[in-house]
Amino acid sequence: MDAAGGTGSREAAQAAAAAGLDGLDPLLQHRSRLGALVLLSGVDAMTFTRLRELLNETDGNLGAQLKKLEEASYIHVNKAFQERRPVTWYSLTSAGRGALKGQLAALEGLLRAAKV
């Protein structure tokens, strides 16, 4: 029984928490992948080097995580040359923006359902 004298509100909170968990995107449950989408959501494009610095990742790990996002069509990759040096640019796709919005909404639902 809850403080109001019934189990209805507790069951509703539990259902909200379960819905929040169901709404989480498994691909975005990794710190680097979620972080990359959050960072890319605020810019037109960002270089690999800048993402690596901001996320404090190694080249290999970040490259693997970005590849997963690319395969899911969450990001677009553009390789170019600047001053004869290769530069890889990443940008958020509309699918990636939608996935990020969904992930944030699910996380907000979990936060509201948490009783700590």
Buried (B, 14 or more C-beta within 10 A) or exposed (E): EEEEEEEEEBEEBEEBBEEBEEBBBEBBEBEBBBBBBBBBEEEEBBBBEBBBEEBEBEEEEBEEBBEBBBEBEBBBBEEEEEEEEEEBBBBBBEEBBEBBEBBBEBBEBBEEBEEE
